[in-house]
Amino acid sequence: MADPFFDVVIVGAGLSGVGAGYHLQTEAPDRSYVILEGRDVLGGTWDLFRYPGIRSDSDMYTLGYNFKPWREAKAIADGPSILNYVRETAREHGVDRHIRYGHKVVAAAWSSQDAAWTVEARTTDGGTVRFACSFLFLCGGYYDYDQGYTPEFPGRERFRGTLVHPQHWPESLDYAGKQVVVIGSGATAVTLAPELAKTAAHVVMLQRSPTYVVSRPAEDAFANWLREHLPAKLAYQIVRWRNVLFGMYFFNMARKKPAAVKARIIQMVRDQLGPDYDVETHFTPRYNPWDQRLCLVPDADLFQALKAGAASVVTDQIETFTEDGIRLKSGQTLTADVIVTATGLNLKVLNGVALTVDGRPVDPAKTLSYKGMMYEGVPNLASSFGYTNASWTLKCDLTCEYVGRLLNHMKATGNRQVTPVNADPTVGQLPWLDFSSGYVQRGIGSFPKQGTKAPWKLHQNYALDLMNLRYAKVEDGVLQFSNPVPRRNAKAAKVGAAV
Ligand SMILES: Cc1cc2nc3c(=O)[nH]c(=O)nc-3n(C[C@H](O)[C@H](O)[C@H](O)COP(=O)(O)OP(=O)(O)OC[C@H]3O[C@@H](n4cnc5c(N)ncnc54)[C@H](O)[C@@H]3O)c2cc1C
């Protein structure tokens, strides 16, 4: 029996996949699509992560979709509210009816002769199912769902307390009245420390080196005022643009005047913690702002917990785990009932899908990314990969719009295959991301490369991407369009030739 055919197969039903479904049915409504989701629920990140206090660290006016206003009072929102927003979007627009759960895509093979992908998915019951499609849209995020990253800590097996990774938070974990150590200094650690400190006996945030931490009000007073006085969509667009522009301005300042931005951020921390706190040791990173993602804390909650003595920060290195805690290289010991390894994620390239093009395996690390969403030599495939210096969804919306435009263009011109091809030998290669963060450095080698010039360069800049993805011509001389002879016709043509 022939594999079920859809014009587009979308991989993943998180924020990106649900957005992709909406954009596709809005911008290319005559195209059929299915969303294959490996898990049994939608929401991705916002369903998977269940640790106490889970929240966004960028504002919901830019983390929300461009087509669905964020209507809640909090701009820095908690995980369940974000999950609810994604679910609501899927329900409101009927995207949920296109999702097949328990279908983990493991491989996809492109045939130029058929101008189609054969997509192979593993089902929850251990079976394998195949789908055929004209276009494959990878929206499965950027990290490994099976396993978070935990370094090899010496003596780990000696520890008699509870050891947890935030990616696998046990619902039953009771930390009230307990001594807790959170290892890490990233977004998850700065979220967890003040939240756990509400009921724990004490929380130590143990970091090897500091991160930039910036406080912002959880509620955006201007946005809430505007929503009361203007139609929701208009208010949303105004706040969204204000936040986009401010974000771009701040990022550019950090790149152009790192010393000044650094001094300003550190001063803001000093203002929060007072003159006696050792800001130099615990909140002054060795790198420049935006060499890694900045950590945002709502309403200065981390600083409040530190000032109240409910939490503290220790900057040191682990010598070994012990039976009842951790011994540090400085000789200090930390007693712990619970240790949380907020030590990060494992990156996963192209959603873990093994790609082949006409029988030739694709090595992602050897391909150049086109506009940060397609790949050199790989036909009819795009991936939705958001910003790392701004909200993820900003880029995803643009990518989805572009895919709709591309599909419409192909239909209008009668082309069934589109492949980015680099014919310029002067295009150099750079890593996909230039963040110095551990999780990026560990995994980025296996990612596609970006080029040194357009359209291979990854701008991480909403305004430029808006021009490149929404307004620039689809036919740019780099995308090669073709219309392979369908297999049936190819046979017929051969027979005709022989007669
Ligand atoms: C704790 C945490 C907080 C974050 N906070 C922010 C923030 O504040 N702002 C921001 O911009 N970004 C944030 N991010 C990044 C965040 O992941 C994105 O904002 C966004 O949720 C990504 O959506 P996504 O749909 O692309 O990927 P995910 O949310 O990762 O969803 C991917 C979905 O695809 C499925 N999938 C993956 N591979 C396959 C496959 N091969 N076959 C079938 N299904 C597959 C997964 O099961 C999952 O359901 C955060 C990330 C984490 C981990």
The ligand as an ORCA input file, in Angstrom:
! r2SCAN-3c Opt
* xyz 0 1
  C      13.438     25.869     30.361
  C      13.423     26.633     29.084
  C      13.009     27.963     29.046
  C      12.993     28.663     27.853
  N      12.600     29.964     27.848
  C      12.616     30.659     26.701
  C      12.220     32.022     26.659
  O      11.851     32.614     27.643
  N      12.277     32.676     25.479
  C      12.682     32.061     24.338
  O      12.691     32.693     23.288
  N      13.051     30.764     24.355
  C      13.029     30.062     25.493
  N      13.414     28.746     25.489
  C      13.714     28.095     24.220
  C      12.433     27.311     23.854
  O      12.717     26.003     23.672
  C      11.688     27.986     22.718
  O      11.243     29.230     23.111
  C      10.455     27.242     22.212
  O       9.675     26.693     23.224
  C      10.880     26.213     21.255
  O       9.738     25.734     20.628
  P       9.860     24.610     19.554
  O       8.481     24.201     19.219
  O      10.751     25.053     18.467
  O      10.651     23.440     20.281
  P      10.207     22.560     21.578
  O       9.494     23.393     22.533
  O      11.460     21.917     21.986
  O       9.198     21.549     20.952
  C       9.632     20.603     20.024
  C       8.587     19.512     19.885
  O       8.976     18.670     18.800
  C       8.968     17.324     19.205
  N      10.003     16.635     18.434
  C      11.338     16.881     18.441
  N      11.961     16.050     17.577
  C      10.994     15.271     17.038
  C      11.018     14.205     16.096
  N      12.163     13.787     15.530
  N       9.842     13.605     15.760
  C       8.669     14.022     16.304
  N       8.591     15.025     17.228
  C       9.752     15.629     17.575
  C       9.239     17.343     20.690
  O       8.704     16.174     21.294
  C       8.500     18.629     21.109
  O       7.162     18.369     21.410
  C      13.422     28.025     26.663
  C      13.871     26.700     26.713
  C      13.868     26.007     27.896
  C      14.348     24.592     27.901
*
